[in-house]
């Protein structure tokens, strides 16, 4: 007979438990950052490849046609009557000057240079003496220190009757003689320094005479040949200017601005006179210009360096002119401003304007 207990236990039982919540998946930020970085690099590479494949681009600067005022002969500037940025009328006085008597100046210059050379040689000898005297003084100071230490030791021994007083007297005599010799050398050193200072002053005076020259001549005035604005004044410390050297630069009132740009030699085959290029100035303003001329940067090296301040011989120079009066006015206001000029290589993107006839 089965127990009642087992009968009750045969009833179905319920098992209770707690359902675990699903954990949210964490983002892999390292992977996201890495992929973003790779994407940026790829986009940059594609951008460069795209533009190198389909565009020609060059750097440039806006320049204006100027009138250079040059010295009529070897002159010395006395005074400038106009400042940078000031407007001038035709016939206005620009600067006063004196012509230089070079024969007399050269003779005097030779004489002054010879005298300066002699004084510099004398100064060099004195500097050598000063160096040696300082070395001897250092040795003498060392001996004085030695005698003073020896004097203190012997004085103690004399007080203890370990040595006779005559030894102390001998050391004191040597110390006195060395101190006397040291004072004499220091006096001699002071004299040498004074001599050097006098030579320095004399050499400086002669150098001033050499710079100033000796020709005081009749002051003359140079007048402006055009109406315009002073854009450069080529001042020098000595105010001496040689024949045909620039003194001033004036931008005429009717001067035309143009762009001097530099393109890689391999890209020149895609450019022709009359082509219109897109231009973006450093200040963000956009414009357009037509090619007026293309030539090797090694031609007219001096001229293009004076205009732009750059000497980029591995490139080709492309000159651009405004395509309308609005662009011309805009460019004249951007004188010396940097820019980037560009155009598609094959004209397949439909981004370029039609070429113009710059002879019109």
C-alpha positions, 0 to 999 in steps of 0.5 A: 500500500502506497503512502499518502505522502507519495500520493501528494508528491505526485502532484505537478510541481512548479519551478520558479526562476528569474529571466536575465535581461539582454545586455546591450551591445557596446560600440567599437569606437576604435574601429569606427575612428580607424575606418573614419580616418581611412575614409578621410585619407581615401577621399583626400587621395581621390580628390588629389588624383581627380584634380591632377587628372582633370585640372591644371592649377597654378599659383600666382600674384596680381601685379600692376604695370608701374613706372620705375624712377631711376637715378639719372647718375650716381647720386646721393639722396638728400630728401624725399618729398613723397611717401609710400601710397601718396598720389603725385601729379605729373611734374611734382617734386619727388626727391632732391639729390646731389651728384657725386664726384667719384674721382675725388671720392675714390681717392679719399676712400682709398686714403681712408681705407688705408688709414683704417687698415693701419689702425685696425692692425694696431688695435689687433696688436694691442688686443694681443698684448691685453690677452698676454697681460691678463694671463700674466696677471692671473699667474701673479694673483695665484702667487699672491694667494700662495704667499698669503697662505704661506705667510699665515702658516709661518706666522703660526710657527713663529708664534710657537717658536718652531721657525725663526722670524727671518723666514716670516720676513722673507715671505712678507718681502716676497708677498710685497714684491708680488703685490707691487708687480701685480699693481703695475701690471693692472695699471699697464692693462688699464692703459692698454684698454684706454689705447684700444678704446681710443683706436675704436673711436678713431676707426669709427670716425674714419668709417663715418667719413668713408660712408659720408664721402666728401662731395658736397654738390649743388642740390637738384630736384627730380620731378614725376614724369607721370600722374599716379600713386607712389607704390615703392620707395627704395631707401638705403642706409647710406642714401647713395644710389648708382646710375640706373638704380631704382629710387621710386616706383609709381603706379600710373593712374591708367595702369592695367593690372594683370596676373603672373602665375606659375604652372608646372612644365608638364601642364603647359601643353593643356594651355593656350593663349586666349584660354579663360582660367578660373581664379580664386584670390587668397581672400576668397573672391573668385574671378576669371582671366584670359591667357595673354602670354606663356613663356619660360620662367628662365626668360626675364628672370630679373623682371619677374622676380622684381614683380612677384618676389619669387624665383621659381625657375622649374615652372612656366610663367602664364600671364593672365589679363582681365576678361572685362572692365569689372575684373580689371577694376577688381584686380587693381584693388588686389595688387600683390595678392596671391591666388590660384588659377585653374582650368580643366585639362580636356574640357570634358567637364563643361566647367570652362568658358569659351576662349577669348581673342585677347587682341580685341 
